[in-house]
Amino acid sequence: MKNGAMWPKGSANGEPGVTAKTAAKVEAWTTYPKSREKGDALREAAGKMAAVAGTGLDGVRGAIGAVGKACKSCHEAFRIPKDQM
């Protein structure tokens, strides 16, 4: 899945010309490859979960934590909390 088009450079909160409400921090683009590493971690965790998805609920339970951890890691680094917007 290639999500780059959904978050183009220059679309962060506070960027000149950005009038839409966005929670994206400019660090998502200015700290590359850190943002890339977080995306890679999510892809890896999702791939592992997909590999066990057909084996039953226990397999998914064992893999979903890594997916959530990867999501949280990226959101903490590159997303403005709702209470700060």
KABEL-V862814 format. One record per pair of residues at least 4 apart in sequence whose ideal C-beta (glycine too) atoms are under 6 Angstrom apart, sorted by sequence separation. I is the first residue (numbers start at 1). J is the second residue. If there is no record, write none. Layout:
# KABEL-V862814
I_J ; I_J
This chain:
# KABEL-V862814
24_28 ; 26_30 ; 27_31 ; 32_36 ; 33_37 ; 55_59 ; 60_64 ; 74_78 ; 75_79 ; 80_84 ; 10_15 ; 80_85 ; 28_35 ; 52_59 ; 53_60 ; 13_22 ; 13_24 ; 52_63 ; 12_24 ; 12_25 ; 12_26 ; 49_63 ; 48_63 ; 49_67 ; 9_29 ; 45_66 ; 46_67 ; 45_67 ; 45_70 ; 42_70 ; 41_70 ; 38_73 ; 38_74 ; 28_78 ; 27_78 ; 25_78 ; 25_80 ; 23_79 ; 23_80 ; 13_80
